[in-house]
Amino acid sequence: MDINHILRNFNEDLQNSNSLTFPICVDSFTNYWSTEFGSLDELPKEVDQLIAKRGLELGLLEEEINQ
């Protein structure tokens, strides 16, 4: 399975999500990843960044300010 293809599809799904479908999209992706790769241990760091970025855009997450 091409990881770049999976990540592109996930990014597209995230961009098409709204505040209601965002959590479903993330759950669906993590379930798929776990099934394909056995666990979330090898999840690329890019996935966290994509989730955080979209969560911020949708107002579901607050940006942490480091002091």
Protein Blocks (a to p, Z undefined) as FASTA:
>chain_A
ZZklmmmmmmmmmmmpcfklmmmmmmmmmmmmmmmnopaklgcfklmmmmmmmmmmnopa
ccdddZZ
